Amino acid sequence: MLAIAAACAGGAGLGLWWRRDADPADTPPASAHGHDTGTAVTPSELRRPGKTGLLADLRPSGPIRLQAAAVQTDVFAGAATTLWAYQGCEGGKSCLNPTLHVSRGDTLDVTLHNTLAEETTVHWHGLMVDEANDGSGLHPVPADGERQYRFEVRNRAGLYWYHAHPHNRTGRQLQMGLAGLLLVDDDEERALRAKLGLAWGERDLPLMLADKQVDGRNAIVYRDEADDWIGNRVLANWSPEPAMTVTPGLYRFRMINVANARVLRPAFLHEGAPLPVRLIGTDGGLLDQPRIVDDLFLAPAQRADVLVDFGAVPAGARVVLRSLDYVAMENEDESGPLAPDIMADHPGAVAMGDALDLMVFDVEGIAAPPIHVPDALSSLPPPPDTAGWKAREIRLSMGADGEWLINGLNFRSHGHHPAFEVKRGSREVWDIRNNMTSMPHPIHIHGVQFRVVSRSISPPDIRARQVADSGLGPQDLGFNDTVLVWPGEIVRVAIDFSQPFSGTQRYMLHCHNLEHEDMGMMLTFAVVD
């Protein structure tokens, strides 16, 4: 009976969001929290990076200033929405959460002025930086305070991002909007762009995917100490339930999941069947060669660089980007107290694991000339042979009182004191083991990029994606900074701790389900001389 009920719920999620206005009876009632979930939902044109406003392109040629501020801006139809955003200005033009473009070897120099009434930071997610520039909660910027972040960009080309990371408040601050994109360039990326010929902002676009809980007055709603905050509105590039007109031809999408908690399984569907997608990059940049996939798992903080050929469908067709249904594996109810109704805080939201439409593409116009995608994308080396490397176990579990733990520790009690130390210049392999009585955890390691070298005891849907004897799927084949670990699974990652810094450098290891992080599923570790 439970399986039938779950199947019915999943089927309801397949209803396309632009059809919901047609039957008001399908609209759930407003909750006791006063959220009006009966607001009409109308498709909006996908926002693209431009010169001003949200996601405006910014190519720093010297020091820049960003201001963490509460601003009023138009996001949804009707009343303006209050966002917390990184506000910048160049040439007299205002931008919010600007898309920063830098090259490998550049020095990025950003001063943050915090005008919020609480502490905040800028964490440079995925970048290999020292503790002082990492932007974790170890160094908060107080209300009306300032902090300068200045460092050399050492990463390979790829899509990275920056976001707030204050202790206990990361979930609220990201839900309110404090996140932007960072594109790193290098010679291999420039060579690929020249071969593809896809213009940035036209056929080469970011897709910054999120869900927000929004009330009838267009206010973003959040409750501290809630678990797994999911929303009733879908946004891509801050466009609600977006649509985009595309030419029959090849497009490049730099996809990133910036949701608080929702794991996505995106697929591009035409008449219900998936279009083959070329996966060309992950968190840490380009793969060595394209990998054909039908869909992906994209957990919070993960990125996927994909090529989609809309020339494979006839003009006049519609392609839906849908997060397909999957088994959510939220198994934690056996060892901790749960609220009687886990959806009570999220009226109108699609449950975790149910199908959810993210946006639509209308294919129109004359077909573009075909583009040859090179077989070789980059000089990415194979995963290292970790024989002889020091092994370290990282255990993910839930305590008797329902608290999330890493190696039996919770940040709220253990705090800033490093749980362990790593010798600078050493190489370690970490066995990240998730208890079966748990849920999927996207694990992020600050200050490094790592290679996934094996997966074992994986659930069936993950085993089905295996492309290597070690259990790796296509998304495991590049450099990563966040890895999704399913209940019962063991994921082994190889980390090289060579870095040009000295002294003790403290970093964070945590779950990027932001409510888990804020409730203490985080450790401090240190790299030492």
Disulfide bonds with the S-S distance in Angstrom:
none
